[in-house]
Amino acid sequence: METARFYGILVPCEEGYEFVHRTLHDFLAAQFWVETGEFAKVEKYEWNARTAYAACRMHDATEIIEAALASDDGLPAVAEILANSPSFEIPRISEAIIQYFSKPTQLLRHSDGLKLKRIEMAIPTAPTRVTGSLKSDFIRLGSPRFLNRLLERCCSPRKEVTDIIAGYCMLEIFVRGQKLEFLTYEKAIKAFSSDRFTFDIVGIGQVQLGFVNPNQPKRPILKF
């Protein structure tokens, strides 16, 4: 009664008390689900908040994230899981994310900024910009460590979809006021050849590779 009266967590109901916020209910239910071992016995998941919280309470959420990405309705659960930074095998989830966005409907736009330099014949110059967007931006919810590892994976081999995923990772790190890890930045420079390489994520913003250079502490102004 004291908790209900002074803290606003519980409210009276016909059977006693219930949580005001469904999130608390789902979290505690998920914790009980995992601690009793019942969650490990589930063969077919319902992709809701309770399943997401249960995955975060596991020692390894890799298989659950992979199953969610392979499901038609698992994306909300993936977003909730990533937002809570559980333990999972980053290389496996990086591959699963690339496979997910490699589906025909997931890469909405892509342009590599290729230009032709006329001398005696048309010779393509190396692109210095990629422009595009993904159908969902849930990867931006990932931890800095995950974003760095995913970006490294996208550097080799480069493809249309991995270039755009790399742009999302860099833009999110920049928006957070952070820098890339030194090794990640070295791999990105090797892959994209210039610190002026620009990632233009349609509808969100753009960022140059140099903006997340760990050797440059001063933050440039984000352009929208």
Secondary structure, DSSP 4 states (H G I P E B T S, - for coil): -HHHHHTSSEEEETTEEEESSHHHHHHHHHHHHHHTT-GGG-SS---SHHHHHHHHHSS--HHHHHHHHHSTT-HHHHHHHHHT-----HHHHHHHHHHHHTSTTTEEEEE---EEEESSSEEEEPP-EEEEEES--GGGGS-HHHHHHHHHHHHSS--HHHHHHHHHHHHHHHHTT----HHHHHHHHHHHS-TT-EEEETTTEEEEGGGG-TT--SPPPPB-
